[in-house]
């Protein structure tokens, strides 16, 4: 997961991104990225352009545990999100409706509980929604 942070005291005039990388069972290593450049289809993308333009996340069948991070709802350009077949628990973030470009959401086969957020109804382009095999309430 990625979180934008302002670290002017450490890096004057710039932002850093904290990135969590799974490391072993139930552990995550966090790194601060001051600068990141990726070349994608012949185009150089830097920091905000990379995370701001992220369109697809598929972390299905990765034995992920814990709750779905609220920060995921900040990736507003996402069109597809698949977190199925993991061991995620807790509630679906209430602000999931912020993912207004989402077309496909699969959270099936986890241990999610609580109510299905009403903000899902505000996602205009959502054409595929799979929440089965959880402990969710309507």
Number of C-alpha atoms within 10 A of each C-alpha: 14 19 15 17 12 13 14 11 8 11 11 9 9 13 19 21 22 16 16 15 13 13 10 8 9 10 11 12 10 15 13 15 14 14 12 12 11 13 10 9 6 7 8 11 15 14 17 14 12 16 19 14 13 14 16 15 13 13 14 17 13 12 15 20 15 13 15 18 12 12 14 18 18 17 21 19 18 22 19 19 21 18 22 24 19 19 17 23 18 15 18 20 17 15 16 22 19 18 25 20 18 25 17 17 22 18 23 20 20 22 20 25 15 14 13 16 16 12 15 19 10 13 16 13 13 18 10 11 16 13 16 14 14 16 16 16 10 7
